[in-house]
């Protein structure tokens, strides 16, 4: 292995210092300020909470640019790949929950967990349907030239009122389909098309922004679910915390082969890793079950 150039280490230290300062600034923001207005430069006014997600989105967009630059995957794949990490983080949170947990009322007019998950699923379906519509408009000159999107582009099966109906397994399947279908629908986006004009919350954005928003939107509402669990007085056990870490780790691995076609060797390695995980999980459950009476 070659020696890392001193100049590269210096650049990395500079970047780390900047990130550490950003974290110090963010931790100083009180919760009460998250609902206050924050101006997203060159776009418009949103709340302070979104500022955190804007940072997240930009970091992920940068990572997507790096992946694309290596020639390993196209821009349409790279920009949405982080969404599957967020997907599995969310799933890791939901796996231990029962139907009773999903429907418990946290009070204060807050959503139940089922309602939050329904919003995630319905929104993900809409990202696919409406981003495809914005791409088809082919507008580059400015938001004023972009017509308003129709209100009936989505599949009624993904209406927010019913998107999380059913058992936990059915909900999880619907989440998978919403993400995978949106990724397939937009798999041929080019770098040029990612720069087309679009809207998000009535603000001027690009098609690329909407694609990059998948991951942060899921993460945003995963935080909401964490807060809901606190309001319900349900603290995660150590096993539940560990399960979530495993789920996130799988999401990171999956992001290397999702959403587009991966090199066969990478896909084979991913499948083998999943198989090993299943074998280990089965064995540890067997041991725990055997040891339980003692």
C-alpha positions as CSV (number, residue, x, y, z in Angstrom):
1,X,0.0,0.0,0.0
2,X,1.3,3.4,-0.9
3,X,1.8,6.2,1.6
4,X,-1.0,8.8,1.7
5,X,0.4,12.2,0.6
6,X,0.9,14.7,3.4
7,X,-1.2,17.2,1.3
8,X,-4.2,14.8,1.2
9,X,-4.0,14.3,5.0
10,X,-3.9,18.0,5.5
11,X,-7.0,18.5,3.3
12,X,-8.8,15.7,5.3
13,X,-7.9,17.4,8.6
14,X,-9.3,20.7,7.3
15,X,-12.5,19.0,6.2
16,X,-12.8,17.2,9.6
17,X,-12.3,20.5,11.4
18,X,-15.1,22.1,9.4
19,X,-17.5,19.2,10.0
20,X,-16.7,19.2,13.7
21,X,-17.5,22.9,13.9
22,X,-20.8,22.4,12.0
23,X,-21.7,19.7,14.5
24,X,-20.9,22.0,17.4
25,X,-23.1,24.7,15.9
26,X,-26.0,22.3,15.2
27,X,-26.0,20.8,18.8
28,X,-26.3,24.4,20.1
29,X,-29.7,24.8,18.3
30,X,-32.5,24.3,20.9
31,X,-35.5,22.1,19.9
32,X,-37.8,25.0,20.3
33,X,-36.1,26.8,17.4
34,X,-36.7,24.0,14.9
35,X,-40.1,25.3,13.9
36,X,-38.8,28.9,13.4
37,X,-38.3,30.2,9.9
38,X,-35.0,29.5,8.1
39,X,-34.2,30.9,4.7
40,X,-32.8,28.5,2.2
41,X,-30.6,30.7,0.1
42,X,-31.9,31.2,-3.5
43,X,-35.0,29.2,-2.8
44,X,-37.2,30.5,0.0
45,X,-38.4,30.2,3.6
46,X,-38.7,26.8,5.3
47,X,-38.4,25.8,8.9
48,X,-35.1,25.4,10.9
49,X,-35.6,21.6,11.0
50,X,-35.1,21.4,7.2
51,X,-31.7,23.1,7.6
52,X,-30.4,19.9,9.1
53,X,-31.8,17.8,6.3
54,X,-30.4,20.2,3.7
55,X,-27.0,19.4,5.1
56,X,-27.7,15.7,5.0
57,X,-29.0,16.0,1.4
58,X,-25.9,17.9,0.3
59,X,-23.5,15.4,1.8
60,X,-25.3,12.5,0.1
61,X,-25.4,14.4,-3.2
62,X,-21.6,14.8,-2.9
63,X,-21.2,11.1,-2.2
64,X,-23.3,10.4,-5.3
65,X,-21.1,12.6,-7.4
66,X,-18.0,10.8,-6.2
67,X,-19.6,7.4,-7.0
68,X,-20.6,8.6,-10.4
69,X,-17.2,10.1,-11.0
70,X,-15.6,6.7,-10.4
71,X,-17.6,5.3,-13.3
72,X,-19.2,2.6,-11.1
73,X,-22.8,3.7,-11.6
74,X,-24.9,6.1,-13.4
75,X,-26.2,9.4,-11.9
76,X,-29.8,8.1,-11.6
77,X,-28.6,5.2,-9.4
78,X,-26.1,7.1,-7.4
79,X,-28.3,9.9,-6.3
80,X,-31.1,7.7,-4.8
81,X,-28.8,4.9,-3.4
82,X,-28.7,6.5,0.1
83,X,-32.5,6.1,0.3
84,X,-32.1,2.3,0.8
85,X,-29.9,3.0,3.9
86,X,-32.7,5.2,5.2
87,X,-35.2,2.5,4.3
88,X,-33.5,-0.1,6.4
89,X,-32.9,2.2,9.3
90,X,-36.7,2.7,9.3
91,X,-37.4,-1.0,9.0
92,X,-35.0,-1.7,11.9
93,X,-37.2,0.6,14.0
94,X,-40.4,-0.9,12.9
95,X,-39.5,-4.6,13.2
96,X,-40.1,-4.8,17.0
97,X,-43.4,-2.9,16.9
98,X,-46.8,-4.5,17.1
99,X,-50.1,-3.3,15.6
100,X,-50.9,-1.9,19.1
101,X,-47.7,0.1,19.0
102,X,-48.5,1.4,15.4
103,X,-51.9,2.6,16.4
104,X,-51.2,4.0,19.9
105,X,-52.2,7.6,20.3
106,X,-49.2,9.7,21.5
107,X,-51.6,12.6,22.3
108,X,-51.2,16.3,21.6
109,X,-52.6,15.9,18.1
110,X,-49.4,14.1,16.9
111,X,-49.6,11.3,14.3
112,X,-49.6,7.6,15.3
113,X,-46.7,5.6,14.0
114,X,-48.9,4.0,11.4
115,X,-49.9,7.5,10.1
116,X,-46.3,8.5,9.9
117,X,-45.4,5.4,8.0
118,X,-48.3,5.9,5.7
119,X,-47.0,9.4,4.9
120,X,-43.6,8.0,4.1
121,X,-45.0,5.4,1.7
122,X,-47.5,7.7,0.0
123,X,-44.8,10.4,-0.4
124,X,-42.3,8.0,-1.9
125,X,-44.9,6.9,-4.4
126,X,-45.5,10.5,-5.2
127,X,-41.8,11.2,-5.7
128,X,-41.8,8.7,-8.4
129,X,-45.0,9.8,-10.1
130,X,-44.4,13.5,-10.0
131,X,-40.7,13.6,-10.6
132,X,-41.4,11.6,-13.8
133,X,-44.0,14.3,-14.7
134,X,-41.5,17.1,-14.1
135,X,-38.9,15.3,-16.2
136,X,-41.4,15.0,-19.1
137,X,-42.0,18.8,-19.1
138,X,-38.4,19.4,-20.0
139,X,-38.3,22.9,-18.5
140,X,-34.9,24.5,-17.9
141,X,-35.6,28.2,-18.1
142,X,-37.2,28.8,-14.7
143,X,-40.0,28.0,-12.3
144,X,-42.3,30.6,-13.9
145,X,-42.3,28.5,-17.1
146,X,-43.3,25.3,-15.4
147,X,-47.0,24.4,-15.3
148,X,-48.6,23.2,-12.1
149,X,-48.6,19.4,-11.9
150,X,-52.0,17.6,-12.0
151,X,-53.3,16.4,-8.6
152,X,-54.2,12.9,-9.8
153,X,-50.9,11.4,-11.0
154,X,-50.6,8.9,-8.2
155,X,-52.1,5.5,-7.8
156,X,-55.1,5.6,-5.4
157,X,-53.7,2.5,-3.7
158,X,-51.0,4.7,-2.3
159,X,-53.4,7.3,-0.9
160,X,-52.0,8.4,2.5
161,X,-55.2,7.5,4.3
162,X,-54.7,3.8,3.5
163,X,-51.0,3.5,2.6
164,X,-50.0,1.8,5.9
165,X,-53.1,-0.3,6.4
166,X,-52.6,-4.0,7.2
167,X,-50.1,-6.1,9.1
168,X,-46.5,-5.0,9.7
169,X,-45.4,-7.4,6.9
170,X,-47.8,-5.9,4.5
171,X,-46.7,-2.4,5.4
172,X,-43.0,-3.3,4.9
173,X,-43.8,-4.8,1.5
174,X,-45.6,-1.7,0.4
175,X,-42.6,0.4,1.4
176,X,-40.4,-1.8,-0.7
177,X,-42.6,-1.5,-3.7
178,X,-43.0,2.3,-3.4
179,X,-39.2,2.7,-3.3
180,X,-38.3,0.1,-5.9
181,X,-41.0,1.2,-8.4
182,X,-39.9,4.9,-8.1
183,X,-36.3,3.9,-8.7
184,X,-37.3,1.7,-11.7
185,X,-39.4,4.5,-13.2
186,X,-36.6,7.0,-13.1
187,X,-33.7,4.7,-13.7
188,X,-32.9,6.3,-17.1
189,X,-32.5,9.9,-15.8
190,X,-29.4,11.5,-17.2
191,X,-27.1,14.1,-15.7
192,X,-28.7,16.7,-17.9
193,X,-32.3,15.7,-16.8
194,X,-31.3,15.9,-13.2
195,X,-30.9,19.7,-13.8
196,X,-34.5,20.1,-15.1
197,X,-36.8,22.5,-13.3
198,X,-39.2,21.1,-10.7
199,X,-41.1,22.0,-7.6
200,X,-40.9,20.8,-4.0
201,X,-43.2,22.3,-1.4
202,X,-44.0,25.1,-3.9
203,X,-40.3,26.0,-4.0
204,X,-38.1,26.0,-7.1
205,X,-35.8,23.0,-7.2
206,X,-34.5,20.6,-9.8
207,X,-35.4,17.0,-10.6
208,X,-32.0,16.0,-9.0
209,X,-33.1,17.7,-5.8
210,X,-36.3,15.7,-5.7
211,X,-34.3,12.5,-6.3
212,X,-31.9,13.4,-3.5
213,X,-34.8,14.1,-1.2
214,X,-35.9,10.5,-0.9
215,X,-33.3,9.5,1.7
216,X,-33.7,12.6,3.9
217,X,-37.5,12.4,3.8
218,X,-37.4,8.9,5.2
219,X,-34.8,9.9,7.8
220,X,-36.9,12.9,8.8
221,X,-39.9,10.8,9.6
222,X,-37.8,8.1,11.2
223,X,-36.8,10.8,13.7
224,X,-40.5,11.6,14.2
225,X,-41.2,7.9,14.9
226,X,-38.4,7.9,17.5
227,X,-40.0,10.9,19.2
228,X,-43.4,9.2,19.1
229,X,-42.0,6.1,20.8
230,X,-40.7,8.4,23.6
231,X,-44.1,10.0,24.0
232,X,-45.6,6.6,24.2
233,X,-43.1,5.6,26.9
234,X,-41.7,2.8,24.9
235,X,-38.0,2.6,25.2
236,X,-36.0,0.3,22.9
237,X,-34.4,-2.7,24.5
238,X,-30.7,-3.5,23.8
239,X,-31.6,-6.1,21.3
240,X,-33.9,-3.7,19.5
241,X,-31.0,-1.1,19.3
242,X,-28.7,-3.8,18.0
243,X,-31.2,-4.9,15.5
244,X,-31.5,-1.4,14.1
245,X,-27.7,-1.2,13.8
246,X,-27.7,-4.5,11.8
247,X,-30.5,-3.2,9.6
248,X,-28.6,0.0,8.9
249,X,-25.5,-2.0,8.0
250,X,-27.5,-4.0,5.5
251,X,-28.8,-0.8,4.0
252,X,-25.3,0.5,3.5
253,X,-24.3,-2.7,1.8
254,X,-27.5,-2.8,-0.3
255,X,-26.9,0.8,-1.4
256,X,-23.9,-0.5,-3.4
257,X,-26.1,-2.7,-5.5
258,X,-29.4,-0.8,-5.4
259,X,-31.3,0.5,-7.4
260,X,-29.7,-0.4,-10.7
261,X,-28.0,-3.5,-12.0
262,X,-24.8,-4.2,-10.1
263,X,-21.7,-5.9,-11.3
264,X,-22.3,-9.7,-10.9
265,X,-19.5,-10.2,-8.4
266,X,-20.7,-7.4,-6.1
267,X,-24.3,-8.7,-6.3
268,X,-23.0,-12.3,-5.5
269,X,-21.1,-11.0,-2.5
270,X,-24.2,-9.1,-1.3
271,X,-26.3,-12.2,-1.5
272,X,-23.7,-14.3,0.3
273,X,-23.5,-11.7,3.1
274,X,-27.3,-11.9,3.5
275,X,-27.2,-15.6,3.6
276,X,-24.5,-15.6,6.3
277,X,-26.6,-13.0,8.3
278,X,-29.6,-15.3,8.1
279,X,-27.6,-18.3,9.3
280,X,-26.1,-16.4,12.2
281,X,-29.5,-15.0,13.2
282,X,-31.1,-18.5,13.1
283,X,-28.3,-19.9,15.2
284,X,-28.4,-17.2,17.9
285,X,-32.1,-17.6,18.2
286,X,-31.8,-21.3,18.6
287,X,-29.2,-20.9,21.3
288,X,-31.4,-18.3,23.1
289,X,-34.5,-20.4,22.9
290,X,-32.6,-23.5,24.2
291,X,-31.1,-21.5,27.1
292,X,-34.3,-19.6,28.0
293,X,-35.7,-22.2,30.5
294,X,-32.4,-22.1,32.5
